Amino acid sequence: MRKIFIPLVATVFTLGITSCSDDKKESHAGEEGKGGVYMGGVMRMNEVEAFKSLNPIAVNEIVGFHVGTQLFEGLVKFDQNDLSIQPAIARSWESNADQTEWTFHIRQGVMFHPDACFADGKGRTLTATDVKFCFDKLCTADPNNAQFDVTFKDRVIGANESFEASKGGKNLPVSGVKIVNDTTIVINLKAPFAGFLNIIAMPGCWIYPKEALDKYGLDLRIHPVGTGPFQLETVKEGEVLIMKKNPNYYAYDKDGNKLPYLDGLKYTFIREKKAEILEFKSGNLDMVYRLPVEIFHEIMGDLEHAKDRKTEFQILSSPAFNTNYLGFNCASTVFSKKETRLAFNYAIDRHKIADFTIQGEGTAGDYGMVPYVSAFENDGYNFKGLKGYTFDVAKAKEYLKQAGYPDGKGFPKVTLQINSGGGDRNGLIAEVVQKMLKENLNVDININIVPFAEHIEQIQSGKSDFFRFAWIADYPDPETFLTLFYGKHVPASPTEKSFINYFRFKNARFDSLFAATFTEPDKAKRYALLSQAEQIVLDEAPFMPIFYDENFRLEQLNVRNFPENPMNYMDLSVVYLIPKDKMPKK
């Protein structure tokens, strides 16, 4: 990660956006605590898409993840500096020798947020019973359950059986999750899995009270009740979400300051990136992430006149565990043949897209679904041995001919569905792909732009044959990318939602290799198996890798303790703002 101080470049935006002066004052108020940190203030951020749900088992998109991370915690959580696993609701844990039994020791005095779901309106103490309740719900069939497939399925003893029983209306507790006492819970796995702590840190394993589910039901998606550092105060969907600090949060920093430092958080949902940048430039936002392509180089511009500028900000960047791709519905008529999918892949010039369309905001998708990470390669992932897709028009035409469409004759017109938001990047890429497919294969592609929530619904329901998507790692491991292709994630009925394997891709050899990694304790051997599995995916081409993202975040100069990381994981409990009148004078 590099942290750069550069001038805020003048822009040509003419959008008129006003802000509340009281909000500015509130945002930068604060008193110095021990160790030089400042206590108080409101952190103001923006998301260009509205969240879909804040129900932990339904979180499957980045906005819900960003917001939910501040409201909920699981037994463990990630460290935003290096993504290592840190204690959260569990103060400690241990596993047996073969890592099939994990014992977690719960902190005493962890409180749920005050809420109307409790009889007295106050929060109550969390116990192992709450953890057991949430893990049983995680393993229950539900139209909104997007987390079971990537967490306990095929890993925890009894999880699959509980899920299947729930389809018939039976309540079968997960046998592999056992309460020892109020502060101790044991989880038994089917096979050794050294990365299990990564799974426990995922949204599906966040803890909430039974009372909240009983009271709000489906409306739990907008009535989150957790134990996190912040609690919900106001939500107007698609407009604003405000949180205030949780006064009962258990954590303290090393100097004895009570966390969180901030008084609260304010999320707005300005959809246009240009307007968002203008708000940041005006001082109405403390942070924005992802830059519009059309002003990327302007914002990242030369430093020659830095000293002449009065307004400055910080840019943080890091390689992202994030792959942007176009997906095929392999169960559809038009993309059921791999030759068609291969033709599309070889007809695309990814380097031209990376260099000119997104102007260096990411790197060409040469490897496959797993983005290049040096740590993965050092641990045995064979990136160099993977054979991806070069730009080869002759090969693309030959594959399309083999599919039965010589020179594109008779190829049905298909629609590429993309989601709105994210600036102009999605649309620009779609238009370039559309043009390349026409020029190189003589096939016509329509483009349909829909809201993100509708986009996800259409993809999961198998109603989109050709779609744009991006996958951000749930945890730092190649497995989190390749699980997208696991055949067991595809429902038996074509009318059921496929929450993870959006491609409805099935390949017995891939499934065999991928499943073998569940029980392989040696990381080098496990990564070798995963890279072999990825080559099968590349050979079968259920998707088109386009580019690998790089995270860029803009922060005001007074923001502290807010590092960037490849997963864009944010722990705002440790972030603080230096009051403007306390900032060093230039």
ZIVENVEN-V421422 format. One record per residue. N is the residue number from 0. PHI is phi in whole degrees, 0 to 359 (none if undefined). D_CENTER is the distance of its C-alpha to the mean C-alpha in Angstrom with 2 decimals. Layout:
# ZIVENVEN-V421422
n:N phi:PHI d_center:D_CENTER
n:N phi:PHI d_center:D_CENTER
This chain:
# ZIVENVEN-V421422
n:0 phi:none d_center:19.02
n:1 phi:241 d_center:21.69
n:2 phi:238 d_center:22.56
n:3 phi:239 d_center:24.94
n:4 phi:256 d_center:27.18
n:5 phi:223 d_center:28.23
n:6 phi:288 d_center:30.05
n:7 phi:281 d_center:28.51
n:8 phi:288 d_center:29.93
n:9 phi:296 d_center:31.84
n:10 phi:243 d_center:30.26
n:11 phi:255 d_center:31.93
n:12 phi:295 d_center:29.90
n:13 phi:239 d_center:32.31
n:14 phi:292 d_center:30.13
n:15 phi:263 d_center:31.71
n:16 phi:236 d_center:29.32
n:17 phi:255 d_center:30.83
n:18 phi:222 d_center:29.60
n:19 phi:269 d_center:31.12
n:20 phi:296 d_center:33.13
n:21 phi:295 d_center:32.79
n:22 phi:296 d_center:29.01
n:23 phi:298 d_center:29.52
n:24 phi:299 d_center:31.99
n:25 phi:296 d_center:29.82
n:26 phi:294 d_center:26.88
n:27 phi:248 d_center:29.02
n:28 phi:285 d_center:31.34
n:29 phi:165 d_center:31.37
n:30 phi:239 d_center:33.71
n:31 phi:287 d_center:33.58
n:32 phi:259 d_center:32.98
n:33 phi:292 d_center:33.85
n:34 phi:81 d_center:32.61
n:35 phi:85 d_center:32.33
n:36 phi:277 d_center:29.17
n:37 phi:250 d_center:29.40
n:38 phi:257 d_center:28.97
n:39 phi:113 d_center:28.17
n:40 phi:91 d_center:26.81
n:41 phi:241 d_center:23.93
n:42 phi:276 d_center:20.78
n:43 phi:249 d_center:20.16
n:44 phi:224 d_center:16.92
n:45 phi:223 d_center:15.90
n:46 phi:239 d_center:13.15
n:47 phi:277 d_center:14.36
n:48 phi:233 d_center:13.11
n:49 phi:284 d_center:13.99
n:50 phi:288 d_center:11.87
n:51 phi:272 d_center:12.74
n:52 phi:200 d_center:13.35
n:53 phi:250 d_center:13.43
n:54 phi:285 d_center:15.03
n:55 phi:311 d_center:13.16
n:56 phi:284 d_center:13.88
n:57 phi:256 d_center:12.74
n:58 phi:290 d_center:9.20
n:59 phi:215 d_center:7.26
n:60 phi:216 d_center:5.61
n:61 phi:293 d_center:4.05
n:62 phi:292 d_center:7.72
n:63 phi:300 d_center:8.41
n:64 phi:293 d_center:6.11
n:65 phi:301 d_center:7.90
n:66 phi:290 d_center:11.09
n:67 phi:297 d_center:11.19
n:68 phi:299 d_center:10.92
n:69 phi:275 d_center:14.16
n:70 phi:265 d_center:15.87
n:71 phi:240 d_center:15.39
n:72 phi:220 d_center:15.84
n:73 phi:253 d_center:16.35
n:74 phi:297 d_center:19.11
n:75 phi:226 d_center:17.29
n:76 phi:211 d_center:14.41
n:77 phi:275 d_center:13.20
n:78 phi:270 d_center:15.40
n:79 phi:286 d_center:13.82
n:80 phi:281 d_center:16.66
n:81 phi:227 d_center:16.33
n:82 phi:65 d_center:13.59
n:83 phi:287 d_center:16.61
n:84 phi:277 d_center:16.92
n:85 phi:236 d_center:18.83
n:86 phi:297 d_center:20.82
n:87 phi:224 d_center:19.68
n:88 phi:297 d_center:21.56
n:89 phi:275 d_center:23.19
n:90 phi:280 d_center:25.47
n:91 phi:198 d_center:26.06
n:92 phi:199 d_center:25.87
n:93 phi:206 d_center:27.64
n:94 phi:234 d_center:27.78
n:95 phi:285 d_center:30.87
n:96 phi:300 d_center:32.04
n:97 phi:263 d_center:30.25
n:98 phi:60 d_center:26.96
n:99 phi:256 d_center:27.39
n:100 phi:231 d_center:27.99
n:101 phi:241 d_center:25.82
n:102 phi:249 d_center:27.43
n:103 phi:246 d_center:25.61
n:104 phi:254 d_center:27.73
n:105 phi:277 d_center:26.55
n:106 phi:299 d_center:27.46
n:107 phi:276 d_center:30.34
n:108 phi:88 d_center:30.08
n:109 phi:288 d_center:26.37
n:110 phi:247 d_center:26.62
n:111 phi:286 d_center:24.73
n:112 phi:300 d_center:24.57
n:113 phi:302 d_center:27.80
n:114 phi:196 d_center:27.58
n:115 phi:293 d_center:30.01
n:116 phi:289 d_center:28.93
n:117 phi:267 d_center:31.09
n:118 phi:304 d_center:34.86
n:119 phi:262 d_center:35.58
n:120 phi:77 d_center:32.49
n:121 phi:259 d_center:31.63
n:122 phi:287 d_center:28.95
n:123 phi:225 d_center:30.03
n:124 phi:286 d_center:29.51
n:125 phi:280 d_center:26.82
n:126 phi:229 d_center:28.32
n:127 phi:299 d_center:27.56
n:128 phi:298 d_center:28.40
n:129 phi:293 d_center:25.31
n:130 phi:296 d_center:23.12
n:131 phi:300 d_center:25.08
n:132 phi:301 d_center:24.77
n:133 phi:293 d_center:20.97
n:134 phi:290 d_center:20.82
n:135 phi:293 d_center:23.47
n:136 phi:293 d_center:21.58
n:137 phi:300 d_center:18.50
n:138 phi:259 d_center:21.07
n:139 phi:242 d_center:22.54
n:140 phi:296 d_center:22.45
n:141 phi:204 d_center:21.06
n:142 phi:303 d_center:20.18
n:143 phi:257 d_center:17.00
n:144 phi:279 d_center:16.04
n:145 phi:258 d_center:12.83
n:146 phi:251 d_center:12.39
n:147 phi:302 d_center:15.84
n:148 phi:300 d_center:15.50
n:149 phi:256 d_center:12.89
n:150 phi:238 d_center:14.58
n:151 phi:271 d_center:18.35
n:152 phi:303 d_center:19.49
n:153 phi:65 d_center:22.06
n:154 phi:245 d_center:21.56
n:155 phi:267 d_center:23.13
n:156 phi:302 d_center:26.78
n:157 phi:86 d_center:27.44
n:158 phi:295 d_center:23.89
n:159 phi:296 d_center:24.68
n:160 phi:295 d_center:28.07
n:161 phi:296 d_center:26.81
n:162 phi:297 d_center:24.40
n:163 phi:294 d_center:27.28
n:164 phi:297 d_center:29.76
n:165 phi:293 d_center:27.72
n:166 phi:297 d_center:27.96
n:167 phi:265 d_center:31.68
n:168 phi:88 d_center:31.42
n:169 phi:270 d_center:32.07
n:170 phi:260 d_center:30.50
n:171 phi:246 d_center:30.32
n:172 phi:304 d_center:28.77
n:173 phi:290 d_center:26.81
n:174 phi:293 d_center:29.65
n:175 phi:276 d_center:27.61
n:176 phi:245 d_center:26.50
n:177 phi:233 d_center:29.60
n:178 phi:273 d_center:30.61
n:179 phi:268 d_center:33.12
n:180 phi:201 d_center:33.75
n:181 phi:300 d_center:32.10
n:182 phi:240 d_center:30.25
n:183 phi:221 d_center:29.71
n:184 phi:223 d_center:27.64
n:185 phi:241 d_center:27.69
n:186 phi:239 d_center:25.31
n:187 phi:253 d_center:26.97
n:188 phi:259 d_center:25.31
n:189 phi:291 d_center:26.93
n:190 phi:208 d_center:26.80
n:191 phi:302 d_center:25.98
n:192 phi:208 d_center:22.37
n:193 phi:294 d_center:21.96
n:194 phi:269 d_center:18.15
n:195 phi:297 d_center:18.30
n:196 phi:297 d_center:17.34
n:197 phi:298 d_center:13.80
n:198 phi:295 d_center:13.74
n:199 phi:294 d_center:15.35
n:200 phi:274 d_center:12.71
n:201 phi:283 d_center:10.06
n:202 phi:305 d_center:9.99
n:203 phi:299 d_center:12.70
n:204 phi:256 d_center:14.89
n:205 phi:293 d_center:14.93
n:206 phi:253 d_center:18.59
n:207 phi:220 d_center:20.32
n:208 phi:274 d_center:24.05
n:209 phi:302 d_center:25.85
n:210 phi:302 d_center:27.71
n:211 phi:293 d_center:24.69
n:212 phi:294 d_center:24.06
n:213 phi:297 d_center:27.85
n:214 phi:281 d_center:28.24
n:215 phi:260 d_center:25.34
n:216 phi:55 d_center:24.54
n:217 phi:298 d_center:22.29
n:218 phi:285 d_center:22.23
n:219 phi:302 d_center:20.23
n:220 phi:300 d_center:17.27
n:221 phi:239 d_center:18.89
n:222 phi:233 d_center:20.87
n:223 phi:290 d_center:18.57
n:224 phi:230 d_center:20.79
n:225 phi:228 d_center:19.48
n:226 phi:234 d_center:20.73
n:227 phi:292 d_center:18.36
n:228 phi:292 d_center:19.86
n:229 phi:231 d_center:19.77
n:230 phi:235 d_center:20.98
n:231 phi:291 d_center:20.80
n:232 phi:246 d_center:23.87
n:233 phi:217 d_center:23.51
n:234 phi:219 d_center:21.25
n:235 phi:239 d_center:22.32
n:236 phi:305 d_center:19.69
n:237 phi:79 d_center:18.85
n:238 phi:239 d_center:21.06
n:239 phi:206 d_center:20.47
n:240 phi:222 d_center:19.04
n:241 phi:239 d_center:20.96
n:242 phi:240 d_center:20.66
n:243 phi:242 d_center:23.47
n:244 phi:296 d_center:23.69
n:245 phi:276 d_center:24.24
n:246 phi:293 d_center:27.84
n:247 phi:259 d_center:27.72
n:248 phi:297 d_center:24.76
n:249 phi:282 d_center:26.07
n:250 phi:272 d_center:24.95
n:251 phi:230 d_center:27.18
n:252 phi:275 d_center:26.89
n:253 phi:294 d_center:29.36
n:254 phi:265 d_center:31.90
n:255 phi:92 d_center:31.96
n:256 phi:284 d_center:30.12
n:257 phi:284 d_center:28.37
n:258 phi:265 d_center:24.64
n:259 phi:282 d_center:22.95
n:260 phi:286 d_center:24.94
n:261 phi:287 d_center:23.89
n:262 phi:282 d_center:25.60
n:263 phi:184 d_center:22.66
n:264 phi:229 d_center:19.66
n:265 phi:229 d_center:19.89
n:266 phi:254 d_center:17.18
n:267 phi:255 d_center:18.67
n:268 phi:229 d_center:17.37
n:269 phi:286 d_center:19.36
n:270 phi:278 d_center:18.31
n:271 phi:270 d_center:20.26
n:272 phi:295 d_center:19.13
n:273 phi:297 d_center:22.84
n:274 phi:294 d_center:23.50
n:275 phi:298 d_center:20.59
n:276 phi:297 d_center:22.06
n:277 phi:297 d_center:25.45
n:278 phi:297 d_center:24.43
n:279 phi:295 d_center:23.17
n:280 phi:301 d_center:26.41
n:281 phi:281 d_center:28.37
n:282 phi:86 d_center:27.00
n:283 phi:267 d_center:25.35
n:284 phi:231 d_center:21.79
n:285 phi:269 d_center:21.16
n:286 phi:203 d_center:17.97
n:287 phi:222 d_center:16.20
n:288 phi:231 d_center:13.57
n:289 phi:70 d_center:13.89
n:290 phi:252 d_center:17.54
n:291 phi:298 d_center:19.41
n:292 phi:305 d_center:20.96
n:293 phi:291 d_center:24.39
n:294 phi:239 d_center:24.54
n:295 phi:302 d_center:22.45
n:296 phi:288 d_center:25.65
n:297 phi:293 d_center:27.36
n:298 phi:292 d_center:24.88
n:299 phi:274 d_center:24.79
n:300 phi:299 d_center:28.56
n:301 phi:294 d_center:31.50
n:302 phi:258 d_center:32.49
n:303 phi:303 d_center:36.21
n:304 phi:252 d_center:36.80
n:305 phi:304 d_center:34.34
n:306 phi:290 d_center:37.20
n:307 phi:275 d_center:38.46
n:308 phi:268 d_center:35.40
n:309 phi:266 d_center:35.30
n:310 phi:259 d_center:31.67
n:311 phi:234 d_center:29.17
n:312 phi:208 d_center:25.51
n:313 phi:250 d_center:23.27
n:314 phi:244 d_center:20.87
n:315 phi:247 d_center:18.41
n:316 phi:218 d_center:16.87
n:317 phi:200 d_center:15.40
n:318 phi:301 d_center:14.52
n:319 phi:253 d_center:10.86
n:320 phi:279 d_center:9.36
n:321 phi:211 d_center:8.52
n:322 phi:244 d_center:11.00
n:323 phi:265 d_center:12.28
n:324 phi:211 d_center:14.72
n:325 phi:249 d_center:17.17
n:326 phi:251 d_center:17.55
n:327 phi:250 d_center:20.85
n:328 phi:275 d_center:21.80
n:329 phi:291 d_center:24.08
n:330 phi:272 d_center:25.89
n:331 phi:278 d_center:27.08
n:332 phi:296 d_center:30.57
n:333 phi:288 d_center:29.83
n:334 phi:247 d_center:27.17
n:335 phi:286 d_center:28.59
n:336 phi:270 d_center:30.44
n:337 phi:293 d_center:28.69
n:338 phi:297 d_center:31.25
n:339 phi:295 d_center:29.89
n:340 phi:294 d_center:26.34
n:341 phi:293 d_center:27.78
n:342 phi:301 d_center:29.89
n:343 phi:300 d_center:26.98
n:344 phi:295 d_center:25.23
n:345 phi:281 d_center:28.43
n:346 phi:272 d_center:29.22
n:347 phi:254 d_center:26.32
n:348 phi:265 d_center:26.81
n:349 phi:293 d_center:23.38
n:350 phi:293 d_center:25.00
n:351 phi:294 d_center:26.59
n:352 phi:297 d_center:23.32
n:353 phi:293 d_center:21.78
n:354 phi:280 d_center:25.02
n:355 phi:247 d_center:26.19
n:356 phi:284 d_center:23.71
n:357 phi:259 d_center:20.78
n:358 phi:52 d_center:23.36
n:359 phi:81 d_center:21.81
n:360 phi:287 d_center:18.38
n:361 phi:205 d_center:17.11
n:362 phi:245 d_center:19.04
n:363 phi:302 d_center:20.40
n:364 phi:280 d_center:18.70
n:365 phi:277 d_center:21.64
n:366 phi:275 d_center:20.35
n:367 phi:140 d_center:18.46
n:368 phi:282 d_center:14.94
n:369 phi:278 d_center:14.60
n:370 phi:291 d_center:14.60
n:371 phi:294 d_center:17.55
n:372 phi:226 d_center:17.18
n:373 phi:302 d_center:20.63
n:374 phi:295 d_center:19.99
n:375 phi:297 d_center:19.13
n:376 phi:296 d_center:22.32
n:377 phi:298 d_center:24.35
n:378 phi:271 d_center:23.45
n:379 phi:119 d_center:24.67
n:380 phi:283 d_center:22.17
n:381 phi:270 d_center:24.58
n:382 phi:300 d_center:22.95
n:383 phi:294 d_center:26.48
n:384 phi:274 d_center:27.71
n:385 phi:283 d_center:25.25
n:386 phi:253 d_center:26.91
n:387 phi:268 d_center:24.61
n:388 phi:246 d_center:25.80
n:389 phi:271 d_center:28.25
n:390 phi:277 d_center:29.48
n:391 phi:215 d_center:32.59
n:392 phi:295 d_center:34.13
n:393 phi:299 d_center:37.02
n:394 phi:293 d_center:34.82
n:395 phi:298 d_center:32.67
n:396 phi:295 d_center:35.89
n:397 phi:295 d_center:37.25
n:398 phi:296 d_center:34.26
n:399 phi:294 d_center:34.49
n:400 phi:296 d_center:38.21
n:401 phi:298 d_center:37.62
n:402 phi:284 d_center:35.38
n:403 phi:102 d_center:38.44
n:404 phi:231 d_center:37.79
n:405 phi:300 d_center:40.04
n:406 phi:55 d_center:39.38
n:407 phi:80 d_center:36.99
n:408 phi:293 d_center:39.90
n:409 phi:79 d_center:39.07
n:410 phi:288 d_center:35.29
n:411 phi:291 d_center:33.94
n:412 phi:286 d_center:32.14
n:413 phi:243 d_center:28.44
n:414 phi:247 d_center:25.77
n:415 phi:270 d_center:22.51
n:416 phi:266 d_center:20.17
n:417 phi:233 d_center:17.66
n:418 phi:263 d_center:15.80
n:419 phi:287 d_center:17.20
n:420 phi:91 d_center:15.68
n:421 phi:76 d_center:14.37
n:422 phi:74 d_center:18.03
n:423 phi:266 d_center:20.24
n:424 phi:299 d_center:18.21
n:425 phi:301 d_center:17.29
n:426 phi:293 d_center:20.92
n:427 phi:298 d_center:22.48
n:428 phi:295 d_center:20.90
n:429 phi:301 d_center:21.84
n:430 phi:294 d_center:25.35
n:431 phi:293 d_center:25.82
n:432 phi:299 d_center:24.80
n:433 phi:305 d_center:27.13
n:434 phi:293 d_center:29.90
n:435 phi:295 d_center:29.53
n:436 phi:293 d_center:29.69
n:437 phi:290 d_center:32.76
n:438 phi:292 d_center:34.49
n:439 phi:264 d_center:33.90
n:440 phi:236 d_center:33.99
n:441 phi:61 d_center:35.71
n:442 phi:244 d_center:33.14
n:443 phi:260 d_center:32.16
n:444 phi:236 d_center:28.61
n:445 phi:274 d_center:27.94
n:446 phi:240 d_center:24.84
n:447 phi:236 d_center:23.57
n:448 phi:256 d_center:21.18
n:449 phi:229 d_center:19.82
n:450 phi:301 d_center:17.69
n:451 phi:299 d_center:14.02
n:452 phi:299 d_center:14.77
n:453 phi:293 d_center:17.72
n:454 phi:302 d_center:15.96
n:455 phi:298 d_center:13.65
n:456 phi:300 d_center:16.85
n:457 phi:296 d_center:18.94
n:458 phi:292 d_center:16.85
n:459 phi:298 d_center:16.50
n:460 phi:275 d_center:20.19
n:461 phi:73 d_center:21.30
n:462 phi:266 d_center:22.85
n:463 phi:243 d_center:21.44
n:464 phi:277 d_center:23.02
n:465 phi:216 d_center:21.36
n:466 phi:214 d_center:17.99
n:467 phi:265 d_center:15.48
n:468 phi:203 d_center:11.80
n:469 phi:219 d_center:9.08
n:470 phi:239 d_center:6.99
n:471 phi:257 d_center:4.63
n:472 phi:305 d_center:6.30
n:473 phi:280 d_center:6.19
n:474 phi:200 d_center:9.37
n:475 phi:283 d_center:11.78
n:476 phi:199 d_center:13.71
n:477 phi:304 d_center:14.53
n:478 phi:304 d_center:14.60
n:479 phi:294 d_center:10.90
n:480 phi:272 d_center:11.47
n:481 phi:282 d_center:14.94
n:482 phi:298 d_center:14.46
n:483 phi:299 d_center:13.66
n:484 phi:254 d_center:17.40
n:485 phi:291 d_center:18.92
n:486 phi:298 d_center:21.75
n:487 phi:288 d_center:21.77
n:488 phi:277 d_center:18.59
n:489 phi:273 d_center:20.77
n:490 phi:293 d_center:22.80
n:491 phi:294 d_center:26.56
n:492 phi:268 d_center:27.12
n:493 phi:292 d_center:26.03
n:494 phi:271 d_center:25.74
n:495 phi:280 d_center:23.12
n:496 phi:289 d_center:19.42
n:497 phi:253 d_center:17.56
n:498 phi:285 d_center:14.12
n:499 phi:244 d_center:12.89
n:500 phi:276 d_center:15.69
n:501 phi:295 d_center:15.66
n:502 phi:280 d_center:18.49
n:503 phi:51 d_center:20.69
n:504 phi:271 d_center:21.67
n:505 phi:227 d_center:24.14
n:506 phi:210 d_center:25.91
n:507 phi:298 d_center:27.98
n:508 phi:293 d_center:28.07
n:509 phi:300 d_center:24.31
n:510 phi:301 d_center:23.98
n:511 phi:295 d_center:26.77
n:512 phi:294 d_center:25.34
n:513 phi:296 d_center:21.83
n:514 phi:294 d_center:23.47
n:515 phi:296 d_center:25.74
n:516 phi:287 d_center:22.93
n:517 phi:295 d_center:22.48
n:518 phi:247 d_center:25.91
n:519 phi:271 d_center:26.28
n:520 phi:283 d_center:26.49
n:521 phi:279 d_center:27.15
n:522 phi:297 d_center:24.02
n:523 phi:299 d_center:25.88
n:524 phi:293 d_center:27.09
n:525 phi:296 d_center:23.77
n:526 phi:293 d_center:22.09
n:527 phi:296 d_center:25.16
n:528 phi:295 d_center:24.70
n:529 phi:296 d_center:21.08
n:530 phi:291 d_center:22.22
n:531 phi:297 d_center:25.10
n:532 phi:295 d_center:22.85
n:533 phi:294 d_center:20.86
n:534 phi:298 d_center:24.25
n:535 phi:298 d_center:25.04
n:536 phi:298 d_center:21.97
n:537 phi:296 d_center:23.16
n:538 phi:292 d_center:26.65
n:539 phi:267 d_center:25.69
n:540 phi:55 d_center:23.32
n:541 phi:283 d_center:21.18
n:542 phi:209 d_center:18.97
n:543 phi:239 d_center:19.58
n:544 phi:296 d_center:17.51
n:545 phi:251 d_center:17.92
n:546 phi:202 d_center:16.42
n:547 phi:256 d_center:14.16
n:548 phi:285 d_center:12.68
n:549 phi:235 d_center:13.91
n:550 phi:281 d_center:12.51
n:551 phi:233 d_center:15.29
n:552 phi:233 d_center:15.63
n:553 phi:259 d_center:18.91
n:554 phi:230 d_center:20.37
n:555 phi:294 d_center:23.78
n:556 phi:296 d_center:26.22
n:557 phi:269 d_center:26.55
n:558 phi:277 d_center:22.97
n:559 phi:227 d_center:22.99
n:560 phi:63 d_center:20.99
n:561 phi:227 d_center:17.68
n:562 phi:286 d_center:16.82
n:563 phi:274 d_center:14.13
n:564 phi:211 d_center:12.28
n:565 phi:298 d_center:10.58
n:566 phi:264 d_center:7.10
n:567 phi:55 d_center:7.78
n:568 phi:280 d_center:8.22
n:569 phi:238 d_center:10.96
n:570 phi:248 d_center:13.94
n:571 phi:279 d_center:16.25
n:572 phi:292 d_center:18.96
n:573 phi:250 d_center:20.41
n:574 phi:277 d_center:20.21
n:575 phi:218 d_center:23.56
n:576 phi:243 d_center:25.43
n:577 phi:280 d_center:28.85
n:578 phi:305 d_center:31.21
n:579 phi:303 d_center:32.36
n:580 phi:284 d_center:35.95
n:581 phi:258 d_center:35.06
n:582 phi:289 d_center:33.50
n:583 phi:300 d_center:35.68
n:584 phi:277 d_center:38.05
n:585 phi:272 d_center:38.12
